[in-house]
Amino acid sequence: MENAERAERILKAAEELLLAWGYGRVTIDEIARRAKVGKGTVYLHWRTKDALLLAVVLKVQSRGRQRQLARMRADPLEVLPSRVVSGLFRDFLGEPALRAVYTGDSDTLGRLNDTAKQEFAELVAHSDRTLCRHLEVLRAHGLVRDDTDVRHQRYTLLAIATGFVTSEALHGDRTPETPEVRAELLARAVHCALETPAGPGRQRAAAAAAPDVIALYEELTELSEQEMRGQLRR
């Protein structure tokens, strides 16, 4: 319990400094000082600064997954790719810690991506499988087009979403004024790229697909939380 509480304190300090200073200026020394632990104690849990701040990102993303699941349970249409990415994008815009990381420089994002593959390889692979399976379920119910390989659809979805996220940093002075408008533009782009035209049976088809999709993301959320608990117990 002591290890877990200490690690939580380190994570909290890291998130606070990330918000206050930005990714580049945060140091392990400052995180340790704010968490009131020794620098070596931080390294007992995370080997590098990148690994620690990636853990902060995963913790924040876990909150987003819980909100995503709540939306799906409340409205079956929320399982549509356009609705999923729109909701996650609004969550991203409302999470300063994620914005601090994902609107940083490309070198930082590249290092974090490499760290994720090393530190959370199983979680990354499971996330990819979950998204493919999600699309397959929707294809089976006629909600997503089936004229393209599902792996290509996964790539298209991720590429569109990544483009909107990085545009927050690259084109911040030219983005539409409100998050709602930007989220709607993202939803429209994904809908046009992947989904079948809306019809009178869409609500019924979404209701039929929703239980399987929700189960997929419940499993992914549980795996993510297990990974985080495993880190905190070290």
N, C-alpha and C positions, 0 to 999 in steps of 0.2 A: 504493500500500500504506500509506503514511504517513497519508493522509487516512482510510482505512478503520480503521486501528488507533486513530487519534485519536477518530473517531466512536464506535467501540466503547467506548472509555474513558469518553466522555461519557454514553453510554447506561447503562453500568454505574453510574456515579456518580448518575445520575438515578434509577435503580431503587433504589439504596441509600437515597437521601434520601427517596424516596417511602415506603419502608417505615418509615424512622425518624421522619419528621415528618408524613406525610400530605400529600395533594395541595395543600391550601390554603397550607401554610407553605413549600413548596419554591419556591426562587427560582433564576433563571438564574445570579445571582451565586454562590450556594452550589454549584450544580452545576459551574460553571466552576472554582471554588476546589478542589473535591474531585477533579475530573478533571485538575487542574494545567494548565489552558489559560486563555487569555484569554476574557473574556465575548464579545468579537467573534467568536472562533473558534466558539463554540457557535452563534451566529447564521449562520455560514457554512453550517451543515448544516440547522438548523431555524429557521424564521422567528419562531416564538413558543414560549412555554413549553408551551402546549397541544399544538402539533405535536410537540415533543420527547417529552412524556409519553405522547402517543398512540403514538409509535414504540416506547416501552417496552412499552405494552400489546400492540402487534402482535407484538413479539418474544416476549413471554410466551405469547401465544395461539398462536404458531407451534409452540412446544413442545407445547401441548395438541393441535394438529392431528396432530403426529407420534404422540402417544399414541393418538389416535382411530384413525388408520390402522392402528397395530399391533393394536388391539383388533379392528378389522374383519377384518384378515388372519387373526387367530387364531380367530375365531368369526363365521361369516356372519350370525348373528342380531344382531350388533352394528350391522348396517346399518339396523335398525328405528329409526324416529324416537324411540321411547321409550327405547331403549338408547343412542342417540346423545346425546340431551339429558341423560340420567342420567349418562353418563360425563363429558361436558363440565362438568356441574354439580359433580361430585366434583372434577374438575381445578380448577375455579374456587375451590372451598372450600379446596383445598390450595395455592393460589397467593396469597400475601399481597399481592403487587403488584396483582393484579386486584381483590382485595377492597378494597384501599385506594382504588381509583378508583371501582368500581361501587357501593360502599356509601357514597359521598360524597353531597354535596348534588345536587339536581336541576339546578341551574345549571351545575355542572361537567359533568355527563353531557350536557346539551344542547350545551355548547360543544364537547365532544369529538366528539359526533355531527356537528356542523356542520364541524368541522375534518377529520374522516374523509372527508366528502363532497367537500371541497375538495382535500385532499392525496392521497387514495387513491381517487379517483372510480372508476377502472377496477376496482380490487380490490373495492370495495363492490358495484358492479354485477355483477361476476363471482360474488361470493359469493351474491347473490340468485338469479342464474341457476342456480348449482350446487344450491342448496337446492330450487328448483322442479324441476330435472331429476331430482334424487334422489327426490323424491316421485313424479314421473312413472314412473320405473323401478319403484318399489315398487308403484304402482297397476297397472302392466302385469303384474306377477307376483302380483296378488291379495293383497298384504300391507297396502295402504293403501286406504281407502274411495275410491270414485270417484263419489260422489253430490254432491260439492262441487267448485267450481272450485279448481284446484291453487294459484292465487294466494291464495285465501282460506285454504287449508290452511297455506300458508307463513306467513301472517299469524297464524293461530291458534297455530301452533307457536312462533313468535317471541314472541307475547304471553304465552303460558303460561310460557315459559322466563324472559322478562324479569320477570314477576311474582314468580317464585321468587327470582331474583337480588336484586331490590330489597327483597323481604321480609326479607332478611338484615339490612338496615339499619333498615327501618321497624318490623319486628316481632321484633327479635332476642331480646327477653326472652320471647317466646311461641312460638319455634320449637321443634320436637321436639329432643330432646337430642343426637342423633348425626347426622353428615352422611349416614350410610347410610340412615337413616329418611327424611330430607328428600329425598334423591336418589330413593328408591323411590316416594315420594309424587308427585314430578314425573313419573317414568316412568309411573306409573299414570294420571295426568291426561292425558298425551299419548296413551297407548294408547287410552283411552276416547274421546278426541276424534277421532283420526285413523285408527287401525289397525283392520283386520278382526279378528274373533274368532280366537283361536289354535285351530289344528286340527292334525291329524296330518301334513299336508303342509307345514307352515310352515317347518321346517328345510330341506326340499328347495327350496322357493321362495326362501328367503333365500340359499341357496348359489348358485342360478341368477342372482339379482340382484346378488350381492356384487361380481363383477368389474367390472361397469359402474359401480357406486357408488364403489368404491375408485378407479377411474380418474378419476372426477370430482374426488375430493378430493386425489388426487395432483396433478392439474393446478392446483387452487386453491392447494395448498401451494407448488408451484413458483412460481406467480405472486406469491404473498405474499413468498417469499424473494427473488425478483427485485426487487420493490419495495424491500425492505429493503437489498439490496445496492446498488441505485441510490442510495439515500440515503447509504449509508456511503461511496460513492466520490466524492461531491460535495466 
